[in-house]
Amino acid sequence: MNDRMANDRMADDGVAQLARQLLESGLTGLAERERRVITLVAKRLHVTRDVNCLIENDQTAGERLADRVARLGGSWAFIIIFTGMLVAWAFVNTVVLARHGGFDPYPYIFLNLILSMVAALQAPVILMSQNRQAARDRVAASLDYEINLKAEVEIMALHDKLDRIRLDHLETMIQDLARQIAGSGKLD
């Protein structure tokens, strides 16, 4: 019990020190995120925000296009369509146009050129999209941190309220017990 009281006193001292610091310097000594969370806690507002809305509001047309290309390039539909096109290319140039020499006979040098160009363009676009996803993940992690910080502050406030309720209850019990002892002493 003494350890708990000592820990409570240390926590109260820490809170008092933080309160003095905030009163003296205000929120200027804190990071922007911490100021935002403290302000939202004080106003009893929600910290949560939609990551997708935050990111989409700042996206340029090129970034949206890069995301769409990456989404298409990483889908089964793209793989199936692209495989179908390769098979059709080989079939047309090998079987259908074989008599006339085809426009890209085996070993399909023109097809290799086209595939190399597609890969050369698709790779940077996919990397741009991955960079955007990494930025989205960083924003989501930052928002999660703010939510966790506010939850921690709220839990600490609830603990303080419960401690006050317990203390009031114990004080009432002690007063009742003292009255009972005093009352029983008068009867003798």
C-alpha positions as CSV (number, residue, x, y, z in Angstrom):
1,M,0.0,0.0,0.0
2,N,2.9,2.4,0.8
3,D,4.5,1.7,-2.6
4,R,1.2,2.6,-4.3
5,M,0.9,5.8,-2.3
6,A,4.5,6.7,-3.2
7,N,3.8,5.9,-6.9
8,D,0.6,8.0,-6.8
9,R,2.6,10.9,-5.2
10,M,5.3,10.6,-7.9
11,A,2.5,10.6,-10.6
12,D,0.9,13.6,-9.0
13,D,4.3,15.4,-8.9
14,G,4.7,14.6,-12.6
15,V,1.3,15.9,-13.5
16,A,1.9,19.0,-11.4
17,Q,5.2,19.6,-13.1
18,L,3.6,19.2,-16.5
19,A,0.8,21.6,-15.5
20,R,3.3,24.2,-14.4
21,Q,5.2,23.8,-17.6
22,L,2.0,24.2,-19.7
23,L,1.0,27.3,-17.6
24,E,4.4,28.9,-18.0
25,S,5.1,28.2,-21.6
26,G,1.8,27.2,-23.0
27,L,1.7,24.7,-25.8
28,T,4.6,26.2,-27.6
29,G,7.2,23.7,-26.3
30,L,5.2,20.8,-27.6
31,A,5.2,19.1,-31.0
32,E,2.3,20.0,-33.3
33,R,0.8,16.5,-32.9
34,E,0.9,16.8,-29.1
35,R,-0.7,20.3,-29.2
36,R,-3.4,19.0,-31.4
37,V,-4.2,16.1,-29.1
38,I,-4.2,18.2,-26.0
39,T,-6.5,20.7,-27.6
40,L,-8.8,18.0,-28.7
41,V,-8.8,16.4,-25.2
42,A,-9.5,19.8,-23.7
43,K,-12.4,20.5,-26.1
44,R,-13.7,16.9,-25.7
45,L,-13.5,16.3,-29.5
46,H,-12.7,13.2,-31.4
47,V,-9.1,12.7,-32.6
48,T,-10.0,10.2,-35.3
49,R,-9.8,11.2,-38.9
50,D,-10.1,9.3,-42.1
51,V,-6.7,8.6,-43.7
52,N,-8.2,8.1,-47.1
53,C,-9.8,11.5,-47.1
54,L,-6.6,13.2,-45.9
55,I,-4.5,11.6,-48.6
56,E,-7.0,12.0,-51.4
57,N,-7.4,15.7,-50.8
58,D,-3.7,16.2,-51.4
59,Q,-3.3,13.9,-54.4
60,T,-2.4,15.2,-57.8
61,A,-3.9,13.8,-61.1
62,G,-0.5,12.1,-61.8
63,E,-0.6,10.4,-58.4
64,R,-4.1,9.2,-58.9
65,L,-3.2,7.8,-62.3
66,A,-0.1,6.1,-60.8
67,D,-2.3,4.4,-58.2
68,R,-4.8,3.2,-60.9
69,V,-2.0,1.9,-63.1
70,A,-0.4,0.0,-60.2
71,R,-3.8,-1.4,-59.2
72,L,-4.4,-2.6,-62.8
73,G,-0.9,-3.9,-63.2
74,G,-1.1,-5.9,-60.1
75,S,-4.4,-7.6,-60.8
76,W,-5.4,-11.0,-62.2
77,A,-7.4,-9.2,-65.0
78,F,-4.1,-7.6,-66.3
79,I,-2.2,-10.9,-66.1
80,I,-5.0,-12.8,-68.0
81,I,-5.5,-10.1,-70.6
82,F,-1.7,-9.6,-71.1
83,T,-1.2,-13.4,-71.4
84,G,-4.0,-13.6,-74.0
85,M,-2.4,-10.8,-76.0
86,L,1.0,-12.5,-76.0
87,V,-0.6,-15.8,-77.1
88,A,-2.6,-14.1,-79.8
89,W,0.6,-12.2,-81.0
90,A,2.5,-15.5,-81.2
91,F,-0.4,-17.3,-82.9
92,V,-1.0,-14.6,-85.5
93,N,2.7,-14.2,-86.4
94,T,3.4,-18.0,-86.4
95,V,0.3,-19.6,-87.8
96,V,-1.9,-17.1,-89.6
97,L,0.8,-14.9,-91.2
98,A,3.4,-17.6,-91.6
99,R,3.0,-17.7,-95.4
100,H,3.6,-14.0,-95.7
101,G,6.5,-13.8,-93.2
102,G,4.3,-12.1,-90.6
103,F,5.0,-8.6,-89.3
104,D,7.0,-10.0,-86.4
105,P,8.2,-13.5,-87.2
106,Y,9.8,-15.8,-84.6
107,P,11.8,-14.9,-82.4
108,Y,9.4,-11.9,-82.0
109,I,11.9,-9.1,-81.8
110,F,9.3,-6.4,-82.1
111,L,7.3,-8.1,-79.3
112,N,10.4,-8.1,-77.1
113,L,10.9,-4.4,-77.8
114,I,7.3,-3.6,-76.8
115,L,7.5,-5.7,-73.6
116,S,10.7,-4.0,-72.6
117,M,9.1,-0.6,-73.1
118,V,6.0,-1.6,-71.1
119,A,8.3,-2.9,-68.3
120,A,10.4,0.3,-68.4
121,L,7.3,2.5,-68.0
122,Q,5.3,0.3,-65.6
123,A,8.1,-0.2,-63.0
124,P,8.5,3.5,-62.1
125,V,4.8,4.0,-62.0
126,I,4.4,1.1,-59.6
127,L,7.3,2.4,-57.5
128,M,5.5,5.8,-57.4
129,S,2.4,4.1,-56.2
130,Q,4.3,2.2,-53.5
131,N,5.8,5.4,-52.3
132,R,2.3,6.9,-52.1
133,Q,1.2,3.8,-50.1
134,A,4.2,4.2,-47.8
135,A,3.2,7.9,-47.2
136,R,-0.4,6.8,-46.5
137,D,0.9,4.2,-44.0
138,R,3.0,6.9,-42.3
139,V,-0.1,9.2,-42.0
140,A,-2.2,6.2,-40.7
141,A,0.5,5.4,-38.1
142,S,0.6,9.1,-37.0
143,L,-3.2,9.2,-36.6
144,D,-3.1,5.9,-34.7
145,Y,-0.5,7.4,-32.4
146,E,-2.7,10.4,-31.7
147,I,-5.7,8.2,-31.0
148,N,-3.6,6.0,-28.6
149,L,-2.3,9.1,-26.9
150,K,-5.8,10.5,-26.3
151,A,-7.0,7.1,-25.1
152,E,-4.1,7.0,-22.7
153,V,-5.0,10.4,-21.4
154,E,-8.7,9.5,-21.0
155,I,-7.8,6.2,-19.2
156,M,-5.6,8.1,-16.8
157,A,-8.4,10.5,-16.1
158,L,-10.8,7.6,-15.5
159,H,-8.2,6.1,-13.1
160,D,-8.0,9.4,-11.2
161,K,-11.8,9.6,-11.0
162,L,-12.0,6.0,-9.6
163,D,-9.2,6.7,-7.1
164,R,-11.1,9.8,-5.9
165,I,-14.3,7.8,-5.6
166,R,-12.4,5.1,-3.6
167,L,-10.8,7.7,-1.4
168,D,-14.1,9.4,-0.7
169,H,-15.7,6.0,0.1
170,L,-12.8,5.1,2.4
171,E,-13.0,8.5,4.1
172,T,-16.7,8.0,4.6
173,M,-16.2,4.5,6.0
174,I,-13.5,5.8,8.4
175,Q,-15.8,8.6,9.6
176,D,-18.6,6.1,10.1
177,L,-16.3,3.8,12.0
178,A,-15.0,6.7,14.1
179,R,-18.6,7.7,14.9
180,Q,-19.4,4.1,15.9
181,I,-16.3,3.9,18.1
182,A,-17.1,7.2,19.7
183,G,-20.8,6.2,20.1
184,S,-19.8,2.9,21.7
185,G,-17.4,4.6,24.1
186,K,-20.2,6.9,25.4
187,L,-22.4,3.9,26.3
188,D,-19.8,2.6,28.8
